Amino acid sequence: MRQGEIWVHKDLAGILVEDEEGYHFSYSPAYLEKENAIPVSLTLPLQEREFHSDFLFSFFDGLVPEGWLLDIAHKNWKLNPRDRIGLLLATCKDCIGNISVLEK
């Protein structure tokens, strides 16, 4: 099982988990209680119920580098380009925009 903390700006928004049943994302109760909480993505609206998918959620998959940046991650860090969550956890600590992913 692999996990990543999903941060919006400087707030811990939730946890992304990969296990034998697929992928799960759930918002932190403390984040949901924030007055100015915003969803991680329009496809992952604020809710208490956990999201589940057989594949990495398209929003998170879209954060994974492509092209020459993916080549650098593959060659320098020996990351498998097909291991999407592995790439997400390794390369998205400081993404463009307001989202950060930190391996837990």
C-alpha contacts under 8 A as a table, 3 or more apart, distances in Angstrom:
res1	aa1	res2	aa2	distance
1	M	17	V	7.05
1	M	18	E	5.59
1	M	19	D	4.66
1	M	20	E	7.46
2	R	17	V	5.79
2	R	18	E	5.25
2	R	19	D	6.83
2	R	103	E	8.00
2	R	104	K	7.71
3	Q	15	I	6.82
3	Q	16	L	5.56
3	Q	17	V	4.45
3	Q	18	E	6.37
3	Q	103	E	6.11
3	Q	104	K	5.34
4	G	15	I	5.75
4	G	16	L	5.14
4	G	17	V	6.57
4	G	89	L	6.50
4	G	101	V	6.02
4	G	102	L	5.31
4	G	103	E	4.35
4	G	104	K	4.99
5	E	12	L	6.90
5	E	13	A	7.69
5	E	14	G	6.04
5	E	15	I	4.75
5	E	16	L	6.39
5	E	101	V	5.58
5	E	102	L	5.07
5	E	103	E	6.24
5	E	104	K	6.11
6	I	12	L	6.10
6	I	13	A	5.61
6	I	14	G	5.22
6	I	15	I	5.75
6	I	16	L	6.89
6	I	99	I	6.98
6	I	100	S	5.94
6	I	101	V	4.87
6	I	102	L	6.74
7	W	10	K	6.27
7	W	11	D	5.43
7	W	12	L	4.50
7	W	13	A	5.22
7	W	14	G	7.10
7	W	98	N	7.92
7	W	99	I	5.59
7	W	100	S	5.01
7	W	101	V	6.27
7	W	102	L	7.92
8	V	11	D	5.32
8	V	12	L	6.48
8	V	13	A	6.01
8	V	40	V	6.87
8	V	98	N	5.47
8	V	99	I	4.88
8	V	100	S	6.65
9	H	98	N	5.01
9	H	99	I	6.34
9	H	100	S	7.60
11	D	31	Y	7.33
12	L	28	S	7.19
12	L	31	Y	6.79
13	A	27	Y	5.59
13	A	28	S	5.60
13	A	31	Y	5.42
13	A	32	L	7.92
13	A	40	V	7.54
14	G	25	F	6.97
14	G	26	S	5.44
14	G	27	Y	4.02
14	G	28	S	4.65
14	G	31	Y	7.62
15	I	25	F	5.69
15	I	26	S	5.66
15	I	27	Y	6.61
15	I	28	S	7.31
16	L	23	Y	7.18
16	L	24	H	5.72
16	L	25	F	4.49
16	L	26	S	6.85
17	V	23	Y	5.60
17	V	24	H	5.10
17	V	25	F	6.36
18	E	21	E	7.76
18	E	22	G	5.71
18	E	23	Y	4.57
18	E	24	H	6.53
18	E	85	I	7.80
19	D	22	G	5.44
19	D	23	Y	6.48
21	E	54	D	7.19
22	G	52	H	7.21
22	G	53	S	5.93
22	G	54	D	4.56
22	G	55	F	6.42
22	G	56	L	7.87
23	Y	52	H	5.66
23	Y	53	S	5.17
23	Y	54	D	6.05
23	Y	55	F	6.42
23	Y	56	L	6.04
23	Y	57	F	7.54
24	H	50	E	6.63
24	H	51	F	5.48
24	H	52	H	4.57
24	H	53	S	6.54
25	F	50	E	5.80
25	F	51	F	5.11
25	F	52	H	6.65
26	S	48	E	7.22
26	S	49	R	6.95
26	S	50	E	4.62
26	S	51	F	6.22
27	Y	31	Y	6.80
27	Y	32	L	6.78
27	Y	46	L	7.26
27	Y	47	Q	7.10
27	Y	48	E	6.62
27	Y	50	E	7.48
28	S	31	Y	5.11
28	S	32	L	6.36
29	P	32	L	5.10
29	P	33	E	6.34
29	P	48	E	7.29
30	A	33	E	5.19
30	A	34	K	6.64
31	Y	34	K	5.28
31	Y	37	A	6.36
32	L	37	A	6.32
32	L	46	L	6.93
32	L	47	Q	7.45
32	L	48	E	7.64
33	E	37	A	7.56
34	K	37	A	5.22
38	I	46	L	7.26
39	P	42	L	6.60
39	P	44	L	6.42
39	P	45	P	5.24
39	P	46	L	5.32
40	V	44	L	6.30
40	V	45	P	7.32
40	V	99	I	7.47
41	S	44	L	5.09
41	S	45	P	6.61
41	S	59	F	6.86
42	L	45	P	5.70
43	T	59	F	7.48
44	L	51	F	7.69
47	Q	50	E	7.74
53	S	56	L	6.72
53	S	57	F	6.63
56	L	60	F	6.81
56	L	61	D	6.14
56	L	84	R	7.42
56	L	85	I	7.15
57	F	60	F	5.52
57	F	61	D	6.18
58	S	61	D	4.89
58	S	62	G	5.99
59	F	62	G	5.19
59	F	63	L	6.88
60	F	63	L	5.28
60	F	64	V	7.14
60	F	88	L	7.40
61	D	64	V	5.50
61	D	84	R	6.69
61	D	85	I	7.75
61	D	88	L	7.42
62	G	65	P	7.89
63	L	88	L	6.95
63	L	92	C	7.03
63	L	95	C	7.33
64	V	84	R	7.06
64	V	87	L	6.28
64	V	88	L	5.35
64	V	91	T	7.24
64	V	92	C	7.11
65	P	69	L	5.77
65	P	70	L	5.16
65	P	87	L	7.87
65	P	91	T	7.57
66	E	69	L	5.77
66	E	70	L	4.74
66	E	71	D	7.75
67	G	70	L	5.34
67	G	71	D	6.39
68	W	71	D	4.90
68	W	72	I	6.29
69	L	72	I	5.08
69	L	73	A	6.38
70	L	73	A	5.08
70	L	74	H	6.08
70	L	81	P	7.13
71	D	74	H	5.03
71	D	75	K	6.02
72	I	75	K	5.23
72	I	76	N	5.70
72	I	77	W	7.72
73	A	76	N	5.50
73	A	77	W	5.33
73	A	78	K	6.87
73	A	79	L	6.20
73	A	87	L	7.88
73	A	91	T	7.69
74	H	77	W	5.76
74	H	78	K	4.87
74	H	79	L	4.59
74	H	80	N	6.16
74	H	81	P	6.31
75	K	78	K	5.34
75	K	79	L	7.35
79	L	83	D	7.48
79	L	86	G	7.39
79	L	87	L	6.80
80	N	83	D	5.32
80	N	86	G	7.89
80	N	87	L	7.72
81	P	84	R	6.88
81	P	87	L	7.25
83	D	86	G	5.23
83	D	87	L	6.21
84	R	87	L	5.13
84	R	88	L	6.12
85	I	88	L	4.80
85	I	89	L	6.04
86	G	89	L	5.24
86	G	90	A	6.11
87	L	90	A	5.11
87	L	91	T	5.78
87	L	92	C	7.81
88	L	91	T	5.50
88	L	92	C	5.41
88	L	101	V	7.22
89	L	92	C	6.03
89	L	93	K	7.25
89	L	101	V	6.17
89	L	102	L	6.18
89	L	103	E	5.37
90	A	93	K	7.19
90	A	103	E	7.53
91	T	94	D	7.67
92	C	95	C	5.16
92	C	100	S	5.97
92	C	101	V	5.35
92	C	102	L	7.41
93	K	100	S	5.02
93	K	101	V	4.94
93	K	102	L	5.53
94	D	99	I	7.58
94	D	100	S	5.42
94	D	101	V	7.49
95	C	98	N	7.39
95	C	99	I	6.20
95	C	100	S	5.80
96	I	99	I	7.45
